[in-house]
């Protein structure tokens, strides 16, 4: 996750990288569960690459089950159509699901960090 969060931001939270990863996975699972898409997500391991790959596969399965399910998931995680379109324009060489997986990871990390900082 070092690619997504700077060391100084991690220090602000008072969490270790391992604690942040645990909270991240808990939040991601909660978001998938609350949107009714938990069955599409495989068990999460402790590597960024595995989580991203898992998300890409989950997004593929969610999309196959219907666009409204994907919209519900993105709404729950708080990713707008505008954010998606902007990211797609910036990353034309990646697939839609690769871009979405990155956006999801970034947004869930934001949510975790904000919760930790403002719960103190």
C-alpha positions as CSV (number, residue, x, y, z in Angstrom):
1,X,0.0,0.0,0.0
2,X,3.0,2.2,0.0
3,X,2.1,3.3,-3.5
4,X,-1.2,4.7,-2.2
5,X,-0.3,6.3,1.1
6,X,2.7,8.4,2.1
7,X,4.6,7.7,5.2
8,X,3.7,11.1,6.7
9,X,0.0,10.4,6.2
10,X,0.4,7.0,7.9
11,X,2.1,8.7,10.9
12,X,-0.8,11.1,11.3
13,X,-3.1,8.2,11.9
14,X,-1.0,6.7,14.6
15,X,-1.5,3.2,12.9
16,X,1.2,0.8,11.7
17,X,1.0,-0.3,8.1
18,X,-0.3,-3.7,9.4
19,X,-3.1,-2.0,11.4
20,X,-4.0,0.2,8.5
21,X,-4.3,-2.9,6.2
22,X,-6.5,-4.6,8.7
23,X,-8.8,-1.6,9.0
24,X,-8.8,-1.3,5.2
25,X,-9.8,-4.9,4.6
26,X,-12.6,-4.6,7.3
27,X,-14.0,-1.4,5.6
28,X,-13.8,-3.0,2.1
29,X,-15.6,-6.1,3.3
30,X,-18.2,-3.9,5.1
31,X,-18.8,-1.8,1.9
32,X,-19.2,-4.9,-0.3
33,X,-21.5,-6.5,2.3
34,X,-23.7,-3.3,2.7
35,X,-24.1,-3.1,-1.1
36,X,-25.1,-6.7,-1.4
37,X,-22.0,-7.7,-3.4
38,X,-20.1,-9.6,-0.7
39,X,-20.5,-12.9,-2.5
40,X,-18.4,-11.6,-5.4
41,X,-15.3,-10.8,-3.3
42,X,-12.8,-13.6,-2.7
43,X,-11.0,-13.7,0.7
44,X,-8.5,-10.9,1.0
45,X,-4.9,-11.5,1.5
46,X,-2.2,-9.1,2.7
47,X,-0.8,-7.8,-0.5
48,X,-1.8,-4.8,-2.5
49,X,-1.4,-6.7,-5.8
50,X,-3.7,-9.5,-4.6
51,X,-6.3,-7.1,-3.3
52,X,-6.3,-5.2,-6.6
53,X,-6.5,-8.4,-8.6
54,X,-9.3,-9.6,-6.4
55,X,-11.2,-6.4,-6.8
56,X,-10.9,-6.5,-10.6
57,X,-12.3,-10.0,-10.7
58,X,-15.1,-9.0,-8.2
59,X,-16.0,-6.0,-10.4
60,X,-16.2,-8.3,-13.4
61,X,-18.6,-10.6,-11.6
62,X,-20.7,-7.7,-10.2
63,X,-21.0,-6.1,-13.6
64,X,-22.1,-9.5,-15.1
65,X,-24.9,-9.6,-12.6
66,X,-26.3,-6.2,-13.7
67,X,-25.3,-2.6,-13.9
68,X,-27.6,-1.6,-10.9
69,X,-25.5,-3.9,-8.6
70,X,-22.3,-2.1,-9.7
71,X,-24.0,1.3,-9.2
72,X,-25.1,0.3,-5.8
73,X,-21.5,-0.8,-4.9
74,X,-20.0,2.5,-6.2
75,X,-22.6,4.5,-4.4
76,X,-21.8,2.7,-1.1
77,X,-18.1,3.2,-1.5
78,X,-18.7,6.8,-2.7
79,X,-17.3,6.9,-6.2
80,X,-19.2,9.1,-8.6
81,X,-19.6,8.7,-12.3
82,X,-17.7,11.9,-12.8
83,X,-14.7,10.5,-10.9
84,X,-14.8,7.3,-13.0
85,X,-15.0,9.3,-16.3
86,X,-12.1,11.5,-15.2
87,X,-10.0,8.5,-14.2
88,X,-10.8,6.7,-17.4
89,X,-9.7,9.8,-19.4
90,X,-6.4,9.9,-17.5
91,X,-5.7,6.2,-17.7
92,X,-6.7,5.2,-21.2
93,X,-4.4,2.3,-21.3
94,X,-6.1,0.5,-18.4
95,X,-9.4,-1.4,-18.4
96,X,-12.5,0.0,-16.7
97,X,-12.3,-2.5,-13.9
98,X,-8.6,-1.8,-13.3
99,X,-9.4,1.8,-13.0
100,X,-12.4,1.1,-10.7
101,X,-10.3,-1.2,-8.5
102,X,-7.7,1.6,-8.0
103,X,-10.4,4.2,-7.3
104,X,-12.1,1.8,-4.7
105,X,-8.8,1.2,-3.0
106,X,-8.0,4.9,-2.7
107,X,-11.5,5.8,-1.5
108,X,-11.6,3.0,1.1
109,X,-8.2,4.1,2.4
110,X,-9.4,7.7,2.6
111,X,-12.5,6.5,4.6
112,X,-10.3,4.5,7.0
113,X,-7.8,7.3,7.5
114,X,-10.5,9.9,8.1
115,X,-12.3,7.7,10.6
116,X,-9.1,7.1,12.5
117,X,-8.1,10.8,12.5
118,X,-11.5,12.1,13.5
119,X,-12.3,9.5,16.1
120,X,-9.4,10.7,18.3
